[in-house]
Amino acid sequence: MRVVEGKTSSWLTTLPLQSCHFDLAPVQFRDGLALHFLRHPSNLPAKCDGCGANFTLQHALDCKKGGLVILRHNEIRDCIGDLASQVWPQVIKEPIVNKATATSSDPGLRLDLGIRGVWQPQVEALFDVRVIDTDAPSHCHRAPNAILESSSQEKKRMYKKAVEDRRGTFTPFVLSVDGLLHKEASHFIKHMATALSSKWDKAYSITSSYVRSRLAFAGVRAVSLCLRGSRTKWRSGLGFHDGAPLASFME
């Protein structure tokens, strides 16, 4: 029922066209199938190379070591931004809502995407993405849609007032690791598909399928990265992490 209601199986019935980013590596396809049908992916390591814990499916999806969870988030953010840029002329990655100040402990406020003209002409619509493992043990007694709704409300408490103070609109883009969209994310996808339908002079059913498939394939690749990617970071022997020493090199 969750698969049908959430329309999370579009990638399984889509031609693997590389030009549309609908292609997957064999291991990505197998990982996507396993997650889709609630099976355990094959040939996973016994231990996490980041923290040494037992490498279960849940651990792979939730372990923050090595930054793979952040890369999963960024994959979805960049897919949305790329699609939005086909419709609206100004799409900004990580727009700053409030700048950090040197005189206080306030770290500032930065969101994931700023898109001008989505809901109102010349008004910036700000989005923040969250990808949730709704099958994590901490969520085992709650329905997936309730988990997404709770996360959406949390995002609004964090960002909505600050965004509206600068005369913008805020939309949380919340989805599960297997592609189940919160109702506000789904509404935005429909709105974008409608705009693409008008711009490209194509039927809404075609553009809607295209947008949902792009997002679904991005999700499969992102999840497979959490399962197969290394959490051990490269340790540089240079002794510095920025370009400051290059000034003396050029003298």
Contacts in CASP RR format, 6 or more apart in sequence:
PFRMAT RR
TARGET T0000
AUTHOR 0000-0000-0000
METHOD contacts of the structure
MODEL  1
MRVVEGKTSSWLTTLPLQSCHFDLAPVQFRDGLALHFLRHPSNLPAKCDG
CGANFTLQHALDCKKGGLVILRHNEIRDCIGDLASQVWPQVIKEPIVNKA
TATSSDPGLRLDLGIRGVWQPQVEALFDVRVIDTDAPSHCHRAPNAILES
SSQEKKRMYKKAVEDRRGTFTPFVLSVDGLLHKEASHFIKHMATALSSKW
DKAYSITSSYVRSRLAFAGVRAVSLCLRGSRTKWRSGLGFHDGAPLASFM
E
2 8 0 8 1.000
2 144 0 8 1.000
2 180 0 8 1.000
3 9 0 8 1.000
3 36 0 8 1.000
6 179 0 8 1.000
6 180 0 8 1.000
6 181 0 8 1.000
7 212 0 8 1.000
8 36 0 8 1.000
8 178 0 8 1.000
8 179 0 8 1.000
8 180 0 8 1.000
8 216 0 8 1.000
9 36 0 8 1.000
10 209 0 8 1.000
10 212 0 8 1.000
10 213 0 8 1.000
10 216 0 8 1.000
11 22 0 8 1.000
11 213 0 8 1.000
11 216 0 8 1.000
11 217 0 8 1.000
11 220 0 8 1.000
12 33 0 8 1.000
12 36 0 8 1.000
14 22 0 8 1.000
14 209 0 8 1.000
14 213 0 8 1.000
14 217 0 8 1.000
15 22 0 8 1.000
16 22 0 8 1.000
16 23 0 8 1.000
16 24 0 8 1.000
17 23 0 8 1.000
20 210 0 8 1.000
20 213 0 8 1.000
20 214 0 8 1.000
21 214 0 8 1.000
21 217 0 8 1.000
21 218 0 8 1.000
22 213 0 8 1.000
22 214 0 8 1.000
22 217 0 8 1.000
24 217 0 8 1.000
24 220 0 8 1.000
24 221 0 8 1.000
25 224 0 8 1.000
27 224 0 8 1.000
27 228 0 8 1.000
28 220 0 8 1.000
28 221 0 8 1.000
28 224 0 8 1.000
29 220 0 8 1.000
30 41 0 8 1.000
30 42 0 8 1.000
31 41 0 8 1.000
31 220 0 8 1.000
31 223 0 8 1.000
31 224 0 8 1.000
31 227 0 8 1.000
31 228 0 8 1.000
32 220 0 8 1.000
32 223 0 8 1.000
32 224 0 8 1.000
33 39 0 8 1.000
34 40 0 8 1.000
34 41 0 8 1.000
34 42 0 8 1.000
35 41 0 8 1.000
35 57 0 8 1.000
35 177 0 8 1.000
35 178 0 8 1.000
35 223 0 8 1.000
36 178 0 8 1.000
40 57 0 8 1.000
41 57 0 8 1.000
41 227 0 8 1.000
44 55 0 8 1.000
44 57 0 8 1.000
44 60 0 8 1.000
44 227 0 8 1.000
45 55 0 8 1.000
46 54 0 8 1.000
46 55 0 8 1.000
47 53 0 8 1.000
47 54 0 8 1.000
47 55 0 8 1.000
48 54 0 8 1.000
48 55 0 8 1.000
48 59 0 8 1.000
48 60 0 8 1.000
48 63 0 8 1.000
48 65 0 8 1.000
48 231 0 8 1.000
49 230 0 8 1.000
49 231 0 8 1.000
49 232 0 8 1.000
50 63 0 8 1.000
50 65 0 8 1.000
50 66 0 8 1.000
50 231 0 8 1.000
50 232 0 8 1.000
51 63 0 8 1.000
51 65 0 8 1.000
51 231 0 8 1.000
53 59 0 8 1.000
53 63 0 8 1.000
57 227 0 8 1.000
58 133 0 8 1.000
58 135 0 8 1.000
58 136 0 8 1.000
58 137 0 8 1.000
60 226 0 8 1.000
60 227 0 8 1.000
61 69 0 8 1.000
61 133 0 8 1.000
61 136 0 8 1.000
61 177 0 8 1.000
61 223 0 8 1.000
61 226 0 8 1.000
61 227 0 8 1.000
62 69 0 8 1.000
62 133 0 8 1.000
62 136 0 8 1.000
63 69 0 8 1.000
63 226 0 8 1.000
63 231 0 8 1.000
64 70 0 8 1.000
65 231 0 8 1.000
66 230 0 8 1.000
66 231 0 8 1.000
66 232 0 8 1.000
66 233 0 8 1.000
67 231 0 8 1.000
68 225 0 8 1.000
68 226 0 8 1.000
68 229 0 8 1.000
68 231 0 8 1.000
69 226 0 8 1.000
71 222 0 8 1.000
71 225 0 8 1.000
72 131 0 8 1.000
72 177 0 8 1.000
72 219 0 8 1.000
72 222 0 8 1.000
72 223 0 8 1.000
72 225 0 8 1.000
72 226 0 8 1.000
73 129 0 8 1.000
73 130 0 8 1.000
73 131 0 8 1.000
73 222 0 8 1.000
75 218 0 8 1.000
75 219 0 8 1.000
75 221 0 8 1.000
75 222 0 8 1.000
75 225 0 8 1.000
76 129 0 8 1.000
76 131 0 8 1.000
76 173 0 8 1.000
76 175 0 8 1.000
76 215 0 8 1.000
76 218 0 8 1.000
76 219 0 8 1.000
76 222 0 8 1.000
77 93 0 8 1.000
77 112 0 8 1.000
77 113 0 8 1.000
77 129 0 8 1.000
78 93 0 8 1.000
78 218 0 8 1.000
79 214 0 8 1.000
79 215 0 8 1.000
79 218 0 8 1.000
79 219 0 8 1.000
80 113 0 8 1.000
80 127 0 8 1.000
80 129 0 8 1.000
80 173 0 8 1.000
80 215 0 8 1.000
81 91 0 8 1.000
81 93 0 8 1.000
81 113 0 8 1.000
81 115 0 8 1.000
82 214 0 8 1.000
83 192 0 8 1.000
83 196 0 8 1.000
83 211 0 8 1.000
83 214 0 8 1.000
83 215 0 8 1.000
84 91 0 8 1.000
84 113 0 8 1.000
84 115 0 8 1.000
84 118 0 8 1.000
84 192 0 8 1.000
85 91 0 8 1.000
86 196 0 8 1.000
86 199 0 8 1.000
87 192 0 8 1.000
87 195 0 8 1.000
87 196 0 8 1.000
87 199 0 8 1.000
88 115 0 8 1.000
88 116 0 8 1.000
88 117 0 8 1.000
88 118 0 8 1.000
88 195 0 8 1.000
89 116 0 8 1.000
90 114 0 8 1.000
90 115 0 8 1.000
90 116 0 8 1.000
90 117 0 8 1.000
91 113 0 8 1.000
91 114 0 8 1.000
91 115 0 8 1.000
92 113 0 8 1.000
92 114 0 8 1.000
92 115 0 8 1.000
93 112 0 8 1.000
93 113 0 8 1.000
94 110 0 8 1.000
94 111 0 8 1.000
94 112 0 8 1.000
94 113 0 8 1.000
95 110 0 8 1.000
95 111 0 8 1.000
95 113 0 8 1.000
95 114 0 8 1.000
95 124 0 8 1.000
95 126 0 8 1.000
96 108 0 8 1.000
96 109 0 8 1.000
96 110 0 8 1.000
97 108 0 8 1.000
97 109 0 8 1.000
97 110 0 8 1.000
97 111 0 8 1.000
97 126 0 8 1.000
97 159 0 8 1.000
97 162 0 8 1.000
97 163 0 8 1.000
97 166 0 8 1.000
98 106 0 8 1.000
98 108 0 8 1.000
98 109 0 8 1.000
98 162 0 8 1.000
99 108 0 8 1.000
100 106 0 8 1.000
100 107 0 8 1.000
100 108 0 8 1.000
101 108 0 8 1.000
109 159 0 8 1.000
109 162 0 8 1.000
111 126 0 8 1.000
111 127 0 8 1.000
111 128 0 8 1.000
111 159 0 8 1.000
111 163 0 8 1.000
111 170 0 8 1.000
112 127 0 8 1.000
112 128 0 8 1.000
112 129 0 8 1.000
112 173 0 8 1.000
113 126 0 8 1.000
113 127 0 8 1.000
113 128 0 8 1.000
113 129 0 8 1.000
114 124 0 8 1.000
114 125 0 8 1.000
114 126 0 8 1.000
114 127 0 8 1.000
115 124 0 8 1.000
115 125 0 8 1.000
115 126 0 8 1.000
115 127 0 8 1.000
116 122 0 8 1.000
116 123 0 8 1.000
116 124 0 8 1.000
116 125 0 8 1.000
117 123 0 8 1.000
117 124 0 8 1.000
117 125 0 8 1.000
118 125 0 8 1.000
118 169 0 8 1.000
118 171 0 8 1.000
118 188 0 8 1.000
118 191 0 8 1.000
119 125 0 8 1.000
119 169 0 8 1.000
119 191 0 8 1.000
120 169 0 8 1.000
123 167 0 8 1.000
123 168 0 8 1.000
123 169 0 8 1.000
124 166 0 8 1.000
124 168 0 8 1.000
124 169 0 8 1.000
125 168 0 8 1.000
125 169 0 8 1.000
125 170 0 8 1.000
125 171 0 8 1.000
126 159 0 8 1.000
126 163 0 8 1.000
126 168 0 8 1.000
126 169 0 8 1.000
126 170 0 8 1.000
126 171 0 8 1.000
127 170 0 8 1.000
127 171 0 8 1.000
127 172 0 8 1.000
127 173 0 8 1.000
127 188 0 8 1.000
128 155 0 8 1.000
128 159 0 8 1.000
128 170 0 8 1.000
128 172 0 8 1.000
128 173 0 8 1.000
129 173 0 8 1.000
129 174 0 8 1.000
129 175 0 8 1.000
130 151 0 8 1.000
130 155 0 8 1.000
130 172 0 8 1.000
130 173 0 8 1.000
130 174 0 8 1.000
130 175 0 8 1.000
131 175 0 8 1.000
131 176 0 8 1.000
131 177 0 8 1.000
131 222 0 8 1.000
132 139 0 8 1.000
132 147 0 8 1.000
132 148 0 8 1.000
132 151 0 8 1.000
132 174 0 8 1.000
132 175 0 8 1.000
132 176 0 8 1.000
132 177 0 8 1.000
133 139 0 8 1.000
133 176 0 8 1.000
133 177 0 8 1.000
134 144 0 8 1.000
134 147 0 8 1.000
134 148 0 8 1.000
134 176 0 8 1.000
134 177 0 8 1.000
134 178 0 8 1.000
134 180 0 8 1.000
139 147 0 8 1.000
142 150 0 8 1.000
144 176 0 8 1.000
144 180 0 8 1.000
145 180 0 8 1.000
145 182 0 8 1.000
147 176 0 8 1.000
148 174 0 8 1.000
148 175 0 8 1.000
148 176 0 8 1.000
148 180 0 8 1.000
148 181 0 8 1.000
148 182 0 8 1.000
149 182 0 8 1.000
149 183 0 8 1.000
151 172 0 8 1.000
151 174 0 8 1.000
151 182 0 8 1.000
152 172 0 8 1.000
152 174 0 8 1.000
152 182 0 8 1.000
152 184 0 8 1.000
155 170 0 8 1.000
155 172 0 8 1.000
155 174 0 8 1.000
156 170 0 8 1.000
156 172 0 8 1.000
159 170 0 8 1.000
159 172 0 8 1.000
160 170 0 8 1.000
163 169 0 8 1.000
163 170 0 8 1.000
164 170 0 8 1.000
171 184 0 8 1.000
171 185 0 8 1.000
171 188 0 8 1.000
172 182 0 8 1.000
172 184 0 8 1.000
172 185 0 8 1.000
173 182 0 8 1.000
173 184 0 8 1.000
173 185 0 8 1.000
173 188 0 8 1.000
174 181 0 8 1.000
174 182 0 8 1.000
174 184 0 8 1.000
174 185 0 8 1.000
175 181 0 8 1.000
175 182 0 8 1.000
175 185 0 8 1.000
177 219 0 8 1.000
177 223 0 8 1.000
178 223 0 8 1.000
179 215 0 8 1.000
179 216 0 8 1.000
179 219 0 8 1.000
181 189 0 8 1.000
189 208 0 8 1.000
189 211 0 8 1.000
189 212 0 8 1.000
189 215 0 8 1.000
190 208 0 8 1.000
192 211 0 8 1.000
193 204 0 8 1.000
193 207 0 8 1.000
193 208 0 8 1.000
193 210 0 8 1.000
193 211 0 8 1.000
193 212 0 8 1.000
194 204 0 8 1.000
194 207 0 8 1.000
196 202 0 8 1.000
196 207 0 8 1.000
196 210 0 8 1.000
196 211 0 8 1.000
197 203 0 8 1.000
197 204 0 8 1.000
197 206 0 8 1.000
197 207 0 8 1.000
197 208 0 8 1.000
200 207 0 8 1.000
END
